[in-house]
């Protein structure tokens, strides 16, 4: 009987651990600052030229989306306590035009396709997210851009969102140069736009990723068609 009780307690403990929700601070947009691939490349994002602004956004349902150097990605993860396991992961495959950008994206997207542990800490300016693999690869994200003064596209406003017809885009700090719309499978969708608004009336209801470009970089925003 004693051993049976110990066994039942062990099973209950394992189930409770599995049911444990991840840290709610995970659910936000994170900006990549550093990426290290075991026995491979090391990237200090601030030192990459031309500048890039890789991100990842975790939603509460553990859908994820973001961008690398010039391509976007979308996926779904499963969380058990402080461990994340990718269930799906897709990304666009455009040539970024720079060899170092293309090489970085290969490593970044490959990193995100494997099971990893995560840890969130405070660094004095905000929060830091550490993603790490068993084989020593790791990525350091923070919940603020590399250089807030240079990341001029981040304050862009998109409204109404959700919407069902015209979506307006306001960019207070610099003009947009172009925009691209993708579905959640990474397929690019032709746009009827003038860099101030887009017409989504012909789209099916659902979630889309809008990538906006300016002189200082690019940013990905989620839009919802009702």
N, C-alpha and C positions, 0 to 999 in steps of 0.2 A: 504493500500500500504506500509506503514511504516513497519508493522509487516512482510509483505511478503519479503521485502528487508532484514530485520534482519534474517529471516529464511534462505534466499538464501545465505547470507554471512556466516551463521553458517555452512551450508552444504558445502560451498566452503572451509572454514577453515578446516573442518574435512577431506575433501578429500586431501587437501594439506598436512595435517599432516600425513595421511596414506601413501601418495606417497613419503614422505621424506625418503631419503636413510639413512642407518645407517652410523655411523662414519667409514670412510675408514680405520682407524687405527685398526679396528677389524680384518681385513683380514690378519692374520699372524698366526704363531704358538705360543701358550701360554703354560706356564709350571705352573701346579697347585702347590701352596705353602700352602694353608690352605682351609679346608672344614669344615663347621659347619652345622649339620642337626638339625632343630628345634626340641627341646625336645628329642634330640637323641645324636649322637656321634659328637665329635669334633676331627679333625685330623690336626696336624701339620706335614706336609709331611716330613720335615727334620728329625723328630723324629721317623719315622716308620723304624723298623728293621726286616728283611733286607731292604735295601734302595729300593725305587721305584721312578719312574720319570713320573708321570701322565701328559699327555698333551692333548690339543685340538687345532686343526687347523681349522680356518674359511677361506673358499674360497670366492671369490667375488660373486659367484652364490649362496652362503649360504649353499653349501654342507659342512659338517663337518666330521672330522675323528680324531682319536687319540688313546690313550691307557690309561688303568688304572694301575693295578699292573702287570698283565701278559696278559690280554686280550685286544683286539682292538675293536673299535666301529666305526660306520659310520652312517651318518644321513643327513637330510635336514631340514633347519629351514626357517621360514618366519620372516621377520623383519619389524616392524613398528616403525620408529623413534628409540627409545632406548629400545624397547621390542623385545624379541625373542620367537617365538613359534615353538616347534618341530613338523614337519610334518611326518617324519619317523625317526626311531632310531633302530639300530640293533647292536648287539655285540656278540663276541665269548664267550664261556662259559667254558673254560678250568679251571681245578682246579689249582690254583696258587701254591699249596704246603704249604702255610702258612695260618693259620686261620685268622690272622689279615689282610692279603692281600685280602683274599676272602671277609671278612666283609667290608673292605674299598670299594671294587669294587661294592658291592651291593648298598651302599650308593651313591657312585659317579655316577654310571650309572643311578640310580633312580633320582638323582638330575637333570641330564641333560635331562630327559624325560618330564619335566614340563616347562610351560611358565615361563620366567624370564626376569628381567630387567638387562641391562648392563650399566656400566659406566667405562670410560677409563681415567686414570689420570697419571701424572708423579710422580715417587718416588725417583728421584735423580740418580738411576742407570739404568733406562729405563722406560718402561710403565707398568702400573698395570691395570688389567681388573677385575672388581668386577661384578660377577653374583649374583643376589639375587631373592628370591621368596617372594611372599606376606606373607607366613607363617614363615618368618624370617630365613629360610635357606640361606646360602650364600657360595660362593667360591671365593677365591682370587687367581688370576693367574698373572704371570709376564712374560714378553717376554724375559726372560733370565733364565737359569736353576737355581736350588737351589744352586749348587756349581759348578761354571764353571770349576774349576780345577779337580773336580771329575767326571764331566760328559764327559768322554773321547770319547764316541761314537758319539757325536753330529757332529764332523767335517767329518764324513764319506761321501765319494763321490760316486755317482752312475751315470754311463754314458755308452753309450748314453741314454738319457732319455728326450723325448720319444725314444723308440727303437722298433725293431721288431725281434731280434734274440738273440744274446748274450749281456747281461748286465753285465758290469764289476763293481766291488765293491772295493774301496780303503779305507782303514781304517788306517790313519797315526799314531794313538796313542796307539792302542792295538789290538791284534788279535780278530777276531770273534770266538765265540764258536758254534753258530748255527744260523740258519735263518728260518723264516716261511713266507709263502706267502698266502694272503687272497684276495678274491674278495670283492666287495662292499657290499655283503650280509653277510659277516663274515664267508664264507665257506673257509676252509683251502684247499690249492691246493698243491699237491705233487710237489716237486722241484727236478730238475736235476741240482745240484750245487756242488761246491767244496769250498765254503766260499770265493771265489775270483770272481766268475762269476755265473750267472744263465742263463739258456736257456729258453726264453719265446716264441720261434718260434711257438709252438703248441697252444698257448693261443689265445682266441678271442680278437679282438681289444677292448680296454677299459682301465679303471683305476684299479690298484691293490695296495694293501698295503703290503709292505715288512717289516717284523719285524726282526731286527738284535739284537743279544745278544752278550755281552762281559762280562768280569769279573766285570766291574763297573756298569753294568745295561743293559738297552735295549733302542732302539729307533725305531720309526716307520717312514718309508720313503714311499712316494707315487711314483709309477712307472706307466708309460703309455705305453701300447702296441699299436703301430700304426697299 
